């Protein structure tokens, strides 16, 4: 995305029908549904520079709105509240899907408190997404913990479908929480170098911001070998 987030979002809306940009808040919202309908409204967002997250997930069966911060910066609580008031009435059920980053947690949490105290939103819940599995459990205490990564796409798609089918915000929150806490949704990344058409210096479970992986391989022939290794050892974590 361009360094000027608003300019980039303006171009995105022009290229995609059914969306609207709240200019002074860098929010993308749906046009195909009125705020007065009775389905649960889904709102997410985060720093820009990770496109298509999160503007690319706004649409039927997914998000009702996405709030974009500056590049690699969380959106402000004010922008989040304004986006919320655009897509939902105080009587509506709302689910914030928030990735596990310090700024996002703080500002979405503050926005939820302001929405309840100032505007009467009483049916608003927050689902914390931490699908990243790059950090071992015993190391979480010394780190920021697991992050929200590519698994957010599946989470938003599944919960967005549930919203269109008429499920309640409590049901959606419970289902999403079970997916994440039960280990049914996880993002597993890895890094590597290529030397003479071979994969070398492979680190499995490498974190988004450089957190150490859980296993290192000196070399292998192809990506299929890495996938086979992970799948064969997924129930034997001591091997990692």
C-alpha positions as CSV (number, residue, x, y, z in Angstrom):
1,X,0.0,0.0,0.0
2,X,1.1,3.6,-0.6
3,X,2.5,5.5,2.3
4,X,-0.5,7.8,1.9
5,X,-3.1,5.3,3.3
6,X,-6.2,7.5,2.4
7,X,-5.1,7.9,-1.2
8,X,-4.6,4.1,-1.6
9,X,-8.0,3.4,0.0
10,X,-9.7,5.8,-2.3
11,X,-8.2,3.9,-5.3
12,X,-9.3,0.6,-3.8
13,X,-12.9,1.7,-3.4
14,X,-13.0,3.0,-7.0
15,X,-11.8,-0.4,-8.2
16,X,-14.3,-2.4,-6.2
17,X,-18.0,-2.0,-6.3
18,X,-20.1,-2.2,-3.1
19,X,-17.7,-0.5,-0.8
20,X,-17.5,3.0,0.7
21,X,-14.6,4.9,2.3
22,X,-15.1,7.0,5.4
23,X,-12.5,9.6,4.3
24,X,-11.3,11.1,7.5
25,X,-11.1,7.8,9.3
26,X,-9.6,5.4,6.8
27,X,-12.4,2.9,7.1
28,X,-13.9,0.7,4.4
29,X,-17.5,-0.4,4.9
30,X,-20.1,-2.4,2.9
31,X,-22.8,-0.8,0.9
32,X,-24.9,-3.9,0.2
33,X,-26.5,-4.1,3.6
34,X,-28.3,-1.5,5.7
35,X,-27.1,-1.0,9.3
36,X,-30.7,-1.8,10.5
37,X,-30.7,-5.4,9.4
38,X,-30.5,-7.9,12.2
39,X,-27.4,-9.9,11.5
40,X,-24.3,-9.7,13.7
41,X,-21.9,-7.0,12.4
42,X,-18.2,-7.9,12.1
43,X,-15.5,-5.3,12.4
44,X,-11.7,-5.8,12.2
45,X,-8.7,-3.8,11.2
46,X,-5.0,-3.1,11.9
47,X,-2.0,-1.3,10.5
48,X,-1.7,-0.8,6.8
49,X,1.0,-2.4,4.8
50,X,-0.3,-6.0,5.1
51,X,-2.7,-5.9,2.2
52,X,-5.1,-7.5,1.4
53,X,-5.6,-7.5,5.2
54,X,-8.0,-6.1,6.2
55,X,-9.7,-4.1,3.5
56,X,-9.7,-7.1,1.2
57,X,-11.9,-9.0,3.6
58,X,-14.9,-6.6,3.6
59,X,-17.9,-7.9,1.7
60,X,-20.8,-10.4,1.8
61,X,-20.1,-13.3,4.1
62,X,-17.1,-11.6,5.7
63,X,-16.5,-8.2,7.4
64,X,-18.9,-5.3,7.5
65,X,-16.1,-2.9,8.1
66,X,-12.4,-2.6,8.3
67,X,-10.4,0.2,10.0
68,X,-7.0,1.0,8.7
69,X,-4.2,2.6,10.7
70,X,-1.1,4.1,9.2
71,X,1.6,1.8,7.9
72,X,2.3,-0.8,10.6
73,X,0.4,1.3,13.2
74,X,-2.9,0.4,14.9
75,X,-6.0,2.4,14.0
76,X,-7.1,4.9,16.6
77,X,-10.0,4.2,19.0
78,X,-11.8,7.2,17.6
79,X,-11.6,5.7,14.0
80,X,-12.8,2.3,15.3
81,X,-15.8,3.9,17.1
82,X,-16.8,5.9,14.1
83,X,-16.6,2.9,11.8
84,X,-18.7,0.9,14.3
85,X,-21.4,3.6,14.3
86,X,-21.5,3.5,10.5
87,X,-22.1,-0.2,10.3
88,X,-24.2,-0.9,13.4
89,X,-26.9,0.6,15.6
90,X,-26.5,0.5,19.4
91,X,-29.2,-2.3,19.5
92,X,-27.2,-4.5,17.0
93,X,-24.9,-7.4,17.9
94,X,-21.3,-6.7,17.0
95,X,-18.2,-8.8,17.0
96,X,-14.7,-7.2,16.9
97,X,-12.1,-9.6,15.5
98,X,-8.8,-8.4,16.8
99,X,-5.4,-9.7,16.1
100,X,-3.0,-10.2,19.1
101,X,-0.9,-7.1,18.7
102,X,-0.4,-4.6,21.6
103,X,-1.7,-1.5,19.8
104,X,-4.7,-3.3,18.3
105,X,-5.7,-4.9,21.6
106,X,-5.5,-1.5,23.4
107,X,-7.4,0.6,20.8
108,X,-10.1,-1.9,20.0
109,X,-10.6,-2.5,23.7
110,X,-10.8,1.2,24.4
111,X,-13.2,1.6,21.4
112,X,-15.5,-1.1,22.8
113,X,-15.5,0.7,26.2
114,X,-16.3,4.1,24.6
115,X,-19.0,2.6,22.4
116,X,-20.7,1.1,25.5
117,X,-20.4,4.1,27.7
118,X,-21.1,6.9,25.3
119,X,-23.4,5.4,22.6
120,X,-25.1,2.4,24.3
121,X,-23.6,-0.5,22.5
122,X,-24.3,-3.4,24.9
123,X,-24.1,-6.4,22.6
124,X,-20.5,-6.0,21.5
125,X,-17.9,-8.8,22.0
126,X,-14.2,-9.0,21.2
127,X,-12.6,-12.2,19.8
128,X,-8.8,-12.2,20.1
129,X,-7.1,-13.9,17.2
130,X,-3.7,-15.6,18.0
131,X,-3.4,-18.3,15.4
132,X,0.4,-18.0,15.1
133,X,2.2,-21.1,16.5
134,X,5.8,-19.8,16.2
135,X,6.4,-19.4,19.9
136,X,6.5,-22.4,22.2
137,X,4.2,-22.4,25.3
138,X,7.1,-22.1,27.8
139,X,8.4,-19.1,26.0
140,X,5.1,-17.1,25.9
141,X,5.7,-15.7,29.4
142,X,8.9,-14.0,28.1
143,X,7.3,-12.6,25.0
144,X,4.3,-10.8,23.7
145,X,2.7,-14.2,23.0
146,X,1.2,-15.6,19.9
147,X,0.2,-13.3,17.0
148,X,-2.7,-13.1,14.7
149,X,-1.5,-14.0,11.2
150,X,-2.9,-15.7,8.1
151,X,-5.5,-17.7,10.1
152,X,-7.5,-14.5,10.4
153,X,-8.7,-15.0,6.8
154,X,-10.3,-18.3,7.6
155,X,-11.6,-17.0,11.0
156,X,-13.3,-14.0,9.3
157,X,-14.7,-16.2,6.5
158,X,-16.2,-18.7,8.8
159,X,-17.7,-16.2,11.3
160,X,-18.9,-14.0,8.4
161,X,-20.8,-17.0,7.0
162,X,-22.3,-17.7,10.5
163,X,-23.4,-14.0,10.7
164,X,-25.2,-14.3,7.3
165,X,-26.9,-17.4,8.6
166,X,-28.3,-15.6,11.6
167,X,-26.2,-16.9,14.4
168,X,-25.9,-14.8,17.6
169,X,-22.8,-13.0,18.6
170,X,-22.4,-15.3,21.6
171,X,-22.5,-18.4,19.3
172,X,-20.0,-16.9,17.0
173,X,-17.6,-15.8,19.7
174,X,-17.9,-19.2,21.3
175,X,-17.2,-21.0,18.0
176,X,-14.3,-18.8,17.1
177,X,-12.8,-19.1,20.5
178,X,-13.1,-22.9,20.4
179,X,-11.3,-23.0,17.0
180,X,-8.4,-21.0,18.3
181,X,-8.0,-22.3,21.8
182,X,-8.7,-25.9,20.7
183,X,-5.9,-25.9,18.2
184,X,-8.1,-26.3,15.2
185,X,-6.7,-23.2,13.5
186,X,-3.0,-22.3,13.4
187,X,-0.5,-20.5,11.2
188,X,2.9,-22.2,10.9
189,X,5.5,-20.2,9.0
190,X,9.1,-21.0,8.1
191,X,12.1,-19.3,6.6
192,X,14.8,-20.6,4.2
193,X,17.5,-19.8,1.7
194,X,18.0,-21.2,-1.8
195,X,21.5,-22.4,-2.8
196,X,22.1,-24.3,-6.0
197,X,18.3,-25.0,-6.3
198,X,18.2,-26.5,-2.8
199,X,16.5,-25.3,0.3
200,X,19.0,-24.6,3.1
201,X,19.0,-22.9,6.6
202,X,15.4,-23.8,7.1
203,X,13.8,-22.6,10.4
204,X,10.3,-24.1,11.1
205,X,7.9,-22.0,13.0
206,X,9.7,-18.7,12.5
207,X,7.7,-15.7,13.9
208,X,6.5,-12.7,11.9
209,X,8.8,-10.3,13.8
210,X,11.8,-12.6,14.0
211,X,10.7,-14.8,17.0
212,X,12.8,-18.0,17.0
213,X,11.4,-21.1,15.3
214,X,10.9,-24.5,17.0
215,X,13.1,-26.6,14.7
216,X,16.0,-26.1,12.3
217,X,16.8,-28.2,9.2
218,X,20.1,-27.8,7.4
219,X,18.8,-28.6,4.0
220,X,16.1,-30.5,2.1
221,X,15.1,-31.0,-1.6
222,X,11.8,-29.3,-1.8
223,X,8.8,-27.8,0.0
224,X,7.0,-31.1,0.0
225,X,9.7,-32.6,2.2
226,X,9.0,-29.8,4.7
227,X,5.3,-30.4,4.7
228,X,5.8,-34.1,5.1
229,X,8.1,-33.6,8.1
230,X,5.6,-31.2,9.8
231,X,2.6,-33.5,9.2
232,X,4.4,-36.6,10.4
233,X,5.5,-34.9,13.6
234,X,2.5,-32.8,14.5
235,X,1.5,-35.2,17.3
236,X,5.1,-35.6,18.5
237,X,6.0,-32.1,19.6
238,X,9.1,-33.3,21.5
239,X,10.7,-34.0,18.2
240,X,10.7,-30.3,17.4
